[in-house]
Amino acid sequence: MYDALTNEFENHHLNNPQISKEQRDAIKAKIRKSIIRERRLAMIKTLSITAVIITIILLIFLQNAQGQGIVSEENSWNIIARDLILNDADTEFQIIDGDTTVDGLDYKIMWFSYYTIGDWHQSGLIREDSGIVYFIRPDGLQGVLYNFNLEAGDTCTIVNFCLPYKLWIHIQSVDTVEYFGVERLRLSLVDNMTGYTDEWIQGIGSIHGPIHSFMQHCNPPYLRWDLLCYHHNDTLQYIMPGYTECIYTHTGIDEHSPAEQIDIYPNPARDKFEVRSAKFEITEIEIYDLQGRILIEKQFPKGENHVEISVIGLLSGIYVCRTYTNNDSFSRKILIE
C-alpha cells in the first residue's frame, strides 16, 4: 500500500503546479504515517506466523522427545531371560522408583523382579546428565552405562549388570529409528576384542535391556537377556519384533526330564533350602548370582536324593541353582529372602 501511495505522490502531486509546498508536506506526512502503519502491520503478521511455526515445531519436538530420557520413574522394561540349555524363559521386570545420594550426586533406584516369583530387589543406582547415563551396581562398581553424545568411530568404557570390570566398546554407526511414532537416536556398537555387537536406543537403552548391554559377556554363557517391551507412562513404546505380548514364560521341561523328578523347597528360602529327588542321585549343586559368578559349589561323591544347602551370607535376591544328577543337569531360579 505504501508503495502505491508513494507512486501516486510522485506521478501526480510532485509535478502539479497547483499544489503548494504546505500541501506537498502534508501529503508526504500522510504517506509516511501510512508507510509506518503498514510496516508495523506487516511485522506483526510476520511475528504471528513465526510464533505459530515455532509452536508447531515445539509440539513436534515434544512429541518425538517423549521418553527420550532413560532415568525416569515413568519408564519400565520387560526383558526375556532365557536358559538356552533347558530352553526355559521368564519375564524380568525393571523399574525405577525412589531416590538416594552417593558422593553428593542424586541417583534413582532401579528394581527388578520376575514374573514367576514376584518380589522386587534392587538392581543398582542410576542417574542421567546431558545424554550420559551413569550406573552403580549393587557390588559398588560404577561407570557409564550409556553415552548418547558419541559419534561413529568413537570409543568409550561402559559397565553393565554382570561384568566385574569396565568394557571398551567402539561406535560403528549412528542413525535414527522410529517406534510407535517417536523418532529416536540409535547407536550400533561392537566390542572389537570379541566381535560382540549391541544397539543402544535413546530413551530405551540396549536391545537386551536397560542394564544388560553386551550381555554376551555374562557367565554362565547359556543365559541370555533380550528386551521384550518398553513402556513410558504406562504407554507401550517398544516391543520386540515378532512378539505381540509383553509377558513371556516358557519351560522346556517334559515328562522325561529330571527336573520333573527334582524339587527345590522352600522357594523363596531364607537360611537354607533342600533339593530332593525321588528318582535320581544328586551329585553336585552350584549356586550362581545373576552376574554368572559361582557363589556356592557343593559335591556329593556318593550321590544323594535329598540334600540341604545353606545360603547364610548371601544377600537377598534372585539366584540360579544348577543341580547335577547321575543322569542330567538343570537350572532353576531361587529367591533368597
SENU-623051 format. One line per field, with one value per residue (C-alpha): residue in three letters; x, y, z. Coordinates in nm, 2 decimals. Layout:
residuo	[ALA  ...];
X	[X  ...];
Y	[Y  ...];
Z	[Z  ...];
//
This chain:
residuo	[MET  TYR  ASP  ALA  LEU  THR  ASN  GLU  PHE  GLU  ASN  HIS  HIS  LEU  ASN  ASN  PRO  GLN  ILE  SER  LYS  GLU  GLN  ARG  ASP  ALA  ILE  LYS  ALA  LYS  ILE  ARG  LYS  SER  ILE  ILE  ARG  GLU  ARG  ARG  LEU  ALA  MET  ILE  LYS  THR  LEU  SER  ILE  THR  ALA  VAL  ILE  ILE  THR  ILE  ILE  LEU  LEU  ILE  PHE  LEU  GLN  ASN  ALA  GLN  GLY  GLN  GLY  ILE  VAL  SER  GLU  GLU  ASN  SER  TRP  ASN  ILE  ILE  ALA  ARG  ASP  LEU  ILE  LEU  ASN  ASP  ALA  ASP  THR  GLU  PHE  GLN  ILE  ILE  ASP  GLY  ASP  THR  THR  VAL  ASP  GLY  LEU  ASP  TYR  LYS  ILE  MET  TRP  PHE  SER  TYR  TYR  THR  ILE  GLY  ASP  TRP  HIS  GLN  SER  GLY  LEU  ILE  ARG  GLU  ASP  SER  GLY  ILE  VAL  TYR  PHE  ILE  ARG  PRO  ASP  GLY  LEU  GLN  GLY  VAL  LEU  TYR  ASN  PHE  ASN  LEU  GLU  ALA  GLY  ASP  THR  CYS  THR  ILE  VAL  ASN  PHE  CYS  LEU  PRO  TYR  LYS  LEU  TRP  ILE  HIS  ILE  GLN  SER  VAL  ASP  THR  VAL  GLU  TYR  PHE  GLY  VAL  GLU  ARG  LEU  ARG  LEU  SER  LEU  VAL  ASP  ASN  MET  THR  GLY  TYR  THR  ASP  GLU  TRP  ILE  GLN  GLY  ILE  GLY  SER  ILE  HIS  GLY  PRO  ILE  HIS  SER  PHE  MET  GLN  HIS  CYS  ASN  PRO  PRO  TYR  LEU  ARG  TRP  ASP  LEU  LEU  CYS  TYR  HIS  HIS  ASN  ASP  THR  LEU  GLN  TYR  ILE  MET  PRO  GLY  TYR  THR  GLU  CYS  ILE  TYR  THR  HIS  THR  GLY  ILE  ASP  GLU  HIS  SER  PRO  ALA  GLU  GLN  ILE  ASP  ILE  TYR  PRO  ASN  PRO  ALA  ARG  ASP  LYS  PHE  GLU  VAL  ARG  SER  ALA  LYS  PHE  GLU  ILE  THR  GLU  ILE  GLU  ILE  TYR  ASP  LEU  GLN  GLY  ARG  ILE  LEU  ILE  GLU  LYS  GLN  PHE  PRO  LYS  GLY  GLU  ASN  HIS  VAL  GLU  ILE  SER  VAL  ILE  GLY  LEU  LEU  SER  GLY  ILE  TYR  VAL  CYS  ARG  THR  TYR  THR  ASN  ASN  ASP  SER  PHE  SER  ARG  LYS  ILE  LEU  ILE  GLU];
X	[0.00  0.27  0.44  0.12  0.09  0.45  0.40  0.07  0.25  0.54  0.34  0.06  0.13  0.50  0.46  0.13  0.19  -0.14  -0.01  0.15  0.46  0.25  0.01  0.30  0.45  0.11  0.08  0.43  0.35  0.04  0.23  0.50  0.23  0.07  0.41  0.49  0.15  0.17  0.52  0.40  0.11  0.35  0.59  0.30  0.18  0.54  0.59  0.25  0.33  0.68  0.52  0.28  0.57  0.78  0.48  0.43  0.80  0.80  0.49  0.65  0.97  0.79  0.60  0.91  1.11  0.86  1.05  1.39  1.54  1.62  1.62  1.25  1.01  0.76  0.98  0.96  1.11  1.02  1.31  1.30  1.56  1.64  1.82  1.95  2.03  1.68  1.50  1.34  1.24  1.08  0.99  1.22  1.08  1.29  1.15  1.29  1.15  1.29  1.60  1.93  2.25  2.60  2.91  2.68  2.51  2.14  2.06  1.74  1.70  1.64  1.45  1.40  1.15  1.05  0.70  0.70  0.85  0.71  0.93  1.13  1.50  1.74  1.94  2.15  2.16  2.12  2.14  2.15  2.33  2.34  2.29  2.51  2.37  2.57  2.52  2.63  2.59  2.49  2.86  2.98  3.12  3.02  3.07  2.90  2.60  2.51  2.66  2.43  2.68  2.91  2.96  3.07  3.43  3.43  3.53  3.44  3.42  3.09  2.96  2.67  2.49  2.72  3.08  3.32  3.52  3.46  3.43  3.58  3.34  3.35  3.07  3.02  2.73  2.48  2.13  1.77  1.49  1.12  0.90  0.53  0.57  0.86  1.20  1.49  1.87  2.03  2.39  2.54  2.83  3.09  3.34  3.65  3.81  3.53  3.32  3.01  2.76  2.48  2.24  2.15  1.82  1.79  1.54  1.51  1.86  2.01  1.81  1.90  1.75  1.83  2.13  2.20  2.43  2.67  2.51  2.70  2.99  2.79  2.86  2.74  2.71  2.38  2.19  2.06  1.86  1.66  1.44  1.07  0.88  0.94  0.67  0.67  0.40  0.22  0.22  0.39  0.68  0.87  0.80  1.04  0.98  0.77  0.60  0.25  0.25  0.48  0.47  0.65  0.73  0.83  0.97  1.14  1.09  0.90  0.79  1.12  1.33  1.50  1.35  1.02  1.16  1.35  1.21  1.36  1.20  1.13  1.14  1.17  1.43  1.59  1.89  1.88  1.68  1.65  1.69  1.50  1.47  1.27  1.44  1.79  2.10  2.22  2.59  2.66  2.49  2.61  2.46  2.52  2.43  2.28  2.63  2.72  2.96  2.96  2.89  2.83  2.96  2.89  2.96  2.81  3.05  2.82  2.51  2.22  1.85  1.79  2.05  2.04  2.22  2.30  2.27  2.36  2.57  2.40  2.23  1.85  1.79  1.75  2.00  2.04  2.05  2.21  2.16  2.37  2.24  2.37  2.16  2.14  2.15  1.92  1.89  1.62  1.59  1.56  1.48  1.67  1.48];
Y	[0.00  0.25  0.18  0.28  0.60  0.69  0.63  0.84  1.13  1.12  1.08  1.32  1.57  1.63  1.79  1.96  2.33  2.39  2.20  2.43  2.34  2.31  2.07  1.87  1.84  1.74  1.47  1.35  1.33  1.13  0.89  0.85  0.76  0.51  0.36  0.32  0.18  -0.07  -0.18  -0.24  -0.45  -0.65  -0.70  -0.82  -1.06  -1.19  -1.24  -1.41  -1.66  -1.71  -1.78  -2.04  -2.21  -2.22  -2.36  -2.63  -2.72  -2.74  -2.96  -3.19  -3.19  -3.26  -3.55  -3.70  -3.64  -3.84  -4.09  -3.98  -3.99  -4.33  -4.22  -4.16  -4.33  -4.32  -4.58  -4.96  -5.25  -5.62  -5.85  -6.21  -6.40  -6.74  -7.06  -7.18  -7.53  -7.61  -7.37  -7.21  -6.84  -6.60  -6.23  -6.00  -5.66  -5.35  -5.03  -4.70  -4.60  -4.39  -4.16  -4.17  -3.97  -4.10  -3.87  -3.57  -3.68  -3.77  -4.12  -4.31  -4.66  -4.95  -5.26  -5.59  -5.88  -6.20  -6.28  -6.62  -6.50  -6.15  -5.99  -5.68  -5.64  -5.36  -5.39  -5.07  -4.69  -4.48  -4.11  -3.92  -3.60  -3.44  -3.76  -3.97  -4.24  -4.35  -4.68  -4.81  -5.19  -5.34  -5.46  -5.09  -5.10  -4.78  -4.61  -4.51  -4.72  -4.52  -4.22  -4.08  -3.80  -4.04  -4.04  -4.31  -4.40  -4.31  -4.55  -4.55  -4.77  -4.89  -5.11  -5.35  -5.56  -5.86  -5.78  -5.74  -5.48  -5.20  -5.29  -5.10  -5.06  -4.90  -4.70  -4.84  -4.61  -4.36  -4.32  -4.28  -4.53  -4.48  -4.68  -4.60  -4.26  -4.15  -4.09  -4.20  -4.19  -4.53  -4.63  -4.95  -5.08  -5.35  -5.50  -5.53  -5.79  -6.04  -5.92  -5.90  -5.63  -5.43  -5.15  -4.85  -4.67  -4.33  -4.32  -4.70  -4.85  -5.16  -5.41  -5.66  -5.45  -5.13  -5.26  -5.56  -5.40  -5.66  -5.93  -6.18  -6.14  -6.26  -6.61  -6.88  -6.84  -7.03  -6.74  -6.47  -6.15  -5.96  -5.66  -5.76  -5.43  -5.08  -4.86  -4.48  -4.36  -4.70  -4.65  -4.91  -4.75  -5.06  -5.43  -5.69  -5.78  -6.10  -6.06  -5.93  -5.97  -5.82  -6.12  -6.44  -6.76  -7.09  -7.42  -7.68  -7.94  -8.26  -8.57  -8.74  -8.45  -8.50  -8.16  -8.33  -8.55  -8.29  -8.04  -7.72  -7.64  -7.38  -7.12  -6.84  -6.95  -6.78  -6.95  -7.28  -7.49  -7.85  -8.03  -8.36  -8.63  -8.95  -9.10  -8.96  -8.92  -8.56  -8.54  -8.16  -7.83  -7.49  -7.15  -6.86  -6.50  -6.32  -6.20  -6.56  -6.60  -6.93  -6.84  -7.19  -7.52  -7.85  -8.20  -8.53  -8.81  -9.09  -8.94  -8.83  -8.79  -8.54  -8.26  -7.94  -7.62  -7.34  -6.99  -6.79  -6.50  -6.45  -6.12  -6.11  -6.15  -6.39  -6.67  -6.96  -7.31  -7.57  -7.93  -8.22  -8.57  -8.91  -8.87  -8.50  -8.14  -7.85  -7.48  -7.31  -6.96  -6.94  -6.64  -6.58  -6.35];
Z	[0.00  0.09  -0.25  -0.42  -0.22  -0.30  -0.67  -0.66  -0.50  -0.74  -1.05  -0.97  -0.70  -0.74  -1.08  -1.02  -1.01  -0.83  -0.52  -0.27  -0.06  0.25  0.07  -0.05  0.30  0.44  0.17  0.25  0.62  0.55  0.33  0.60  0.86  0.62  0.55  0.92  0.99  0.71  0.81  1.17  1.05  0.82  1.12  1.35  1.08  1.03  1.41  1.44  1.16  1.32  1.66  1.50  1.32  1.64  1.84  1.58  1.59  1.97  1.97  1.72  1.92  2.25  2.08  1.93  2.26  2.46  2.68  2.54  2.89  3.04  3.40  3.48  3.71  3.42  3.24  3.27  3.08  3.03  2.94  2.83  3.05  2.89  2.99  2.65  2.77  2.90  2.67  2.97  2.98  3.22  3.20  3.41  3.50  3.55  3.70  3.86  4.19  4.47  4.52  4.70  4.72  4.66  4.69  4.67  4.35  4.32  4.19  4.11  4.24  3.99  4.09  3.92  3.96  3.78  3.66  3.82  4.15  4.21  4.48  4.40  4.46  4.39  4.07  4.10  4.11  3.80  3.71  3.38  3.29  2.94  2.75  2.96  3.19  3.49  3.68  4.02  4.06  4.40  4.43  4.41  4.06  3.88  3.55  3.23  3.12  2.81  2.63  2.35  2.27  2.10  1.72  1.47  1.53  1.90  2.18  2.55  2.85  2.99  3.28  3.28  3.54  3.52  3.41  3.71  3.50  3.26  2.89  2.60  2.31  1.96  1.79  1.44  1.33  1.44  1.29  1.39  1.42  1.48  1.72  1.77  1.60  1.81  1.63  1.84  1.81  1.76  1.82  1.68  1.88  1.88  2.12  1.89  2.12  2.08  1.80  2.02  1.90  2.06  1.98  2.20  2.15  2.31  2.59  2.59  2.63  2.50  2.28  2.56  2.84  3.03  3.22  3.00  2.74  2.59  2.80  2.58  2.82  3.12  3.25  3.25  2.87  2.85  3.00  2.77  2.80  2.53  2.56  2.51  2.58  2.70  2.84  2.91  3.14  3.10  2.72  2.50  2.32  2.20  2.15  2.02  1.66  1.63  1.97  2.05  2.43  2.70  2.93  2.82  3.01  2.87  3.00  2.80  3.07  2.96  3.14  3.07  3.22  3.56  3.65  3.68  3.95  4.14  4.38  4.55  4.88  5.02  4.74  4.85  5.10  5.40  5.56  5.37  5.12  5.02  4.69  4.67  4.41  4.43  4.12  4.07  4.27  4.32  4.26  4.27  4.35  4.22  4.31  4.07  4.11  3.81  3.71  3.65  3.94  4.13  4.50  4.63  4.50  4.69  4.57  4.69  4.57  4.69  4.54  4.75  4.67  4.95  5.02  5.22  5.10  5.34  5.20  5.51  5.40  5.06  5.01  4.94  4.57  4.27  4.22  3.98  4.13  3.90  4.00  3.86  3.89  3.78  3.47  3.37  3.50  3.51  3.63  3.82  3.98  4.35  4.56  4.88  5.12];
//
